[in-house]
Amino acid sequence: MSALLPLHTCRWQAIAVLVVAALLLPDSVCAEPATTSPDVIAVFEQGGDANYHIPNLVVANDGTVLAFCEERWRAAGDNVGECHIVLRRSLDEGRTWLPMTTLRRKDGGKFHMGSACVDRSTGTILLMCGGGWLKSEDSGATWTDWKPSIVVSADGMGGSTHGSAPGVTLQFGAAKGRLLWPARTVDKTDGYDDSSIPDRRAKCYSTVLYSDDHGKTIHRGNVFLRGTGEACLVERLDGHVYFNARAYFSDHRRRTALSRDGGRTFAEEGMDASIVEVDQGTCAGMVRYPPQLIGGADLVLFCNPDAKESVRCHGVLRGSRDGTRTWAYTKELNSASDWFDYSSIAVTHDGTILVMAKSTATGRGVPGFAKACSMIVFRVSLKWFLSADVSSCGRRD
């Protein structure tokens, strides 16, 4: 149940948010009219044998937007018999999209989506996915095999980015230039059944994969946050790395961790008390809004289905002004009556916010998992997101 703050408190909070928003917005954005709702674009539309899942959204150094996902063939669930890796690109900040490219496909092949990362130093895009990892040196126009050296961890558990958010290039701390992917690992000492919730809670852990040589060598970080996976991460302006993970529990809370050494090791920080999520969690999106577009200000964006029910619905976009310690801004992308599943988030070179999510082709309605397998992009302006709304002052218990 939602508990609303007193109306006079909400009004003062709304005024405070407006003042901070005015400080964040550059003059060019302030002069633009605020849109009343997000534009919704169907990038991958469910139909025939095609069902889409596991979004991954990145922006190349030249501004090209790349939207990756799985194309599950003839079935929507995780136990699908055939699965492809597909891509669409946008050259105009997400307004229009080029035809779909299939990166991995084989009759009867089951190639699952991992995680992409743009090396900001070289411009190369590195993609971890089933069927063999890939790289592109021309913003996704062409792809070749990527075969790094994998350093085996002492515990032998490895790491996988399946279902995780995109990786990042660290920008601010001593590890500047490091490529860092959120990942998960599984303790299979006594066997493991991924369809078993007790096994997920007892044997799944979060971790990271990282490279200090532009993807030539991949290392795994420490293992932490038991019972979690499919995470996202962001670098704070002080160089610390904040980690936010799906949890396979029924308490509707995500788990967090923090690294003070550029992602090599993480210390557990506990639950995020303010973000609500569906039973047993889901894959969420998180990204830093480019500081150079807002005068060096600190703004981190986060999106997920804000619902305590078992149905993944009610897409919400949040914003933090203090490095993810609190979330000052909350805006609905769709309603509690609309499907919103796995999501990924990116910011284009002109500052437009893009949220890619598994939903219906219109982002409306709750038809059920098997009938909500399109990939849509919510396209919103920073001004719309930062505009205060007294109704958004509600707080969930």
N, C-alpha and C positions, 0 to 999 in steps of 0.2 A: 504494500500500500504506500502511496506517496503522501508525504507530510509537507505541507506548504509553510514557508516562513511567513510571519506576519506581513501584511501588505505594506505597512510603512517601512519595514526593513527592506522589502524587495525594491521599493521605490528608491531608497537611498543606495542600494546596491546597483540598481540600474543606472543611476546618475554617475556613480563611481566608474562603472564599466564604460559609459560613454566618454568620460574624461580620459580614461586610459586609452580607449580606442582612438580618440582624436590624436593622442600623442604618437600612437603606433602608425597611423595612416599617413603616407606621404601626400604632398599637395596634389599630385596628379590623380591619386585614388580618391581623395576627398571631393574632387570636382566631378567625379562620375556619379550618375544616379545609382542608388542602391536597388538591386533586383529584389523582388518580393519572394522569390522561391528559387531553388536550384533548377538549372536545366538538366534534364535527364536524357541521356543518349544510350541507346542499345548498341553496344559494341560487338557482342557475341550473342546472337539470338537463338534460343533453343528451338529445335525443329528437326523433323525426320529422325535420324539416328543420333543426332548430336545433342549432348548435354554438357554444360560448361560449369567448371568448378575451379577452386584454388587460384584466385587472382594475384597478380604481382605487377605493380605499376612503378615505372622509373622514368626519369627524364634524362636524356643524354646531354653531353656537354654542349652540343649545338642546338639544344632546345627540342629535339625530336622526343615525343612521348611514346613509350613502348608499353603496351598492355599484353601481358602473357597470361595464359591459363591452361588448364587441362580441357581437352575435348573428350569427354567420356562417351564411348560409342555403344549405343543400344541399351544403356543402363545408366542410372544416375548415382548409384551408391559406390562406396569405397571398394566393394568386391567386384567391380566391373571387369569384364573379361578382356576388353581392349581399350586403350587410352592413349591419346596423342597429345603432343605439346604444340600449341598454336600461339600466334602473335598477330596483333594489329598495331600499326603505327599512325601517329598523327603529326603532321607538320605545321599545324596552326593552333597550338595550345589546347588541343582536345576538342576543337569545334567539329572537325570532320576526320574521318579515318580511312586509311588506305585498305585495300582488300586484304583478307586474312592470308597469312603465310603459315604453312605447316612445317614446323622445325623437326619434329620427331613423329614418325608414323610407320607402322608395320602391321600387316594383317595378323591379328592375334597378339600383337605386342602390347605390353602394359607399361607405358612410360609416364611416370607421375611428375608433376611440377615441383620444383624445388624453389630456388630463390635467385634473383638477379642482383647484380651490384655494378654500379658505374664507377670505374676507377677515375676519379676526378683529376689525377695527375696525368694520365695517358689518354683518357677518353674511351678506352676499351670497355666494352660491356661483357661481363662474365656471368654465365648462366649455369647454375647447378640444376640438373634435371635428369630424369630417367633416360636410358638409351645412350648415355655419354654426355659429358658436360660440353658446353659450347661457348664460343666467344665471337664477338663482332668488333671490328675496328672502324666501321662506317655507320654507326648509329643504328644498327639493326638491319641494314639493307641486305647484307650477306653474312653468313656464319660459317665458322670452321670449328673443328674439334679442339677442345681445350683439355690438355692432359697434364695437370700439375703433379708434382711430387707430393704425396700424402704422408705426413709424419704420423706414425702409429703411436697412439697414447699408451702409457704403461698399463692401464687397466683393460686395454683391448676393446673398448666399447665403441669407438668411432663416433660419428656424428652425422646427422642428416638434416637438411634444410626443408624437407617436404612439409608443406603447409605453413612455412614460416614467412614473415614479412621480408622485403628486400634488404640486402646488406647496405652498408654505408662506407664511405671513405672518411676516416677521422680527420678533423680540420683544426682542432684547437689546442690539444695537449701535446705532451712529449712524444706521443705515438702518431703524430700527424702523418698522414699518408697511408696508414694501415687500413687494409680492407677488412671489414668485420661483418660477419653474417650471424643472425640469430639461428640457433639450431637446437636439436633435441637428440637424446641418446637413450638407449634401452639396455637395462641389465637383463641379459638373456641366460644367466647362469642356470636358472631352474626352468627355462622355457619362457615363452611369451606368446600371448594371444591378444592381438590388437583389438579384437572385438569385445574383449573382456574389460569392463570398467574397473574391477578390482586389480587386474594386471596393470592397467594404465596408471592407477593411483600408486601402486607399490613399486613399479619397475621403470616408469618413464621419468626422465630428468631433463632439465634444460642445460644447454651449454652454448658455446659459440665456436665458429670456425674463423680463422683469420690468416692473413698473408701480409708479410712485410716486403715482398719482392714482386708486387704487381701480379700476383696470381701464379707465380712459378712454383711456390711451395705453400701448402696448406697445413696449418697447425690447428689442433683443437684445444680449447680452454678447459678450465676445471668444470666439474659436474656439480650442479646445485638445483634447488627447488624440486624436490621429489614430487611426483604426481602432476607434472606440468609438461607443456610442449607448445608448438606452434606460436612462437613468441614474436615480439617486435622490440627494437631497441633504438635509442637516439643518443647522440653525444650532447652533453651539456656544454655551455660556453666555457666552463672551467676545465674541460677535457675529460671529466668523469663520464661514464657511460651508464645510462639508465636502461634497465631491462624489464619488460612487462610481458607476462606469460599467461596464456590460457591455462586454467587449472581444471583437472578432471574430477572435481568435487561438486557437491550440491549446495554450496554456500553462496553462490552467485558473486564470488569475488575473484579477481585476478591476483596473481602473485608477482612480486617485484624483487629486483636485486640491483646492486650498484657495483661498478668497477672503478677503482681509482688508479689502475695501471693500464689504461687503454684497452681493456677487454680481455687481458690475459687471465685474470681471475675475477670472480664476482662474489660478493658477500650478500646473503639473503637479507631483504628488507621487510619481508612480511606481506600482508595483504594491502591492496589499494582500497582504502575505506570509502572512497567516493564514487568509484566506477562500478556500476551494476552490470551483470552479464547473465545470460541464460544458463540454465542448469548444465553443468559440466563444461561450460565455456565454449569459445570459438576463436577463430583466427581474427585478430583485430589489426588495424593499420595505425601507424604512427610515423611522423616526419617532423623535422625542424623546418619552420618557415624561413627561407633564406634571409639571414640578418641584413645583408646588403640591400634588400628591397624595403626594409623598414627601419632604416637609420641605425642598424646595429642592435635593435631591440631583441629581446628573448621571447620567442613564441614557438611553442611546440603544439602540434595538432594530433589528435587521437580520435579514431572512429570505431564504433562497435555497435552490436544490437543491445540497446538499453532495455532489457526486459527480464523479469524473473520467471516468466513462464518457460515451458519447454520448447515453445516455438520461437525460432529466430526471427525477430521482427523489431521494428522501431529503430531505424538507423539514426544515430546521434553523433554529431561532430563536436569535439571538445577542444578547448585551447588552454594552455598553461603559460603564464607569464614569469614563472619562477623555476624553470627547469624541471617540470613535472611534479613538483612538491604539492601543488594544488591546481585545480582546474577552474579557472575563473569564468570561462565562456562555455556555453552549451547551446547548440542549435540543432533542431530536428532536420534530418534529411528526408525522412518519410515518417508515417505515423505508426502507432502501436497496432494498427490494422493492416500493415504492409510488411511484406517479407524483406528481411535484410540479414544476409548470411555472412560468409567470409568476406573480408574487405581489405583493400590496400589503398594507400593515399600518397599523393605526390603534389608538388607545386611546380607550375610551369615557369618559364623565364619571365613572363609578364606578370607573375604573381597570382594567377588563377589557381584555385584549389580544386584538385580532381580527386574524387573518391570513387574507386571501382569496387563494385559489390555484386555478389551473386544474389539474384532476385528474379522477379518477373521482368518481362521486356519493357514494362512501363514503370517498374518500381512500386506498383500498387497491388493490393490484394494479398491474401495468404492462402494459396492453393495447395500447399504442402510441398515437401522436399522435392519430390520427383517432378513436379510441375513448375518449379521456380529455379530453373537451371539456365537462365540467361545471365550474361554479364553486362551490367549497365555502369555508366559513369555519371555521377552527380558532378556538375560543373558549377562552381560557386565563386563569387568574388570575396575578397578579404573584407570589403566594406559591408557586404551582407552578413558575413559571419560575425564581425565585431559589433554589429548594431545591437543595442541592448533591447531586451524584451522582458517586461516584468513577469510574464508567464513562465519564463525560463528559470525563475528563481526557485522553482520547486526543488525539494530535496527528497530523495528516496531513502527509506529506512534501511 
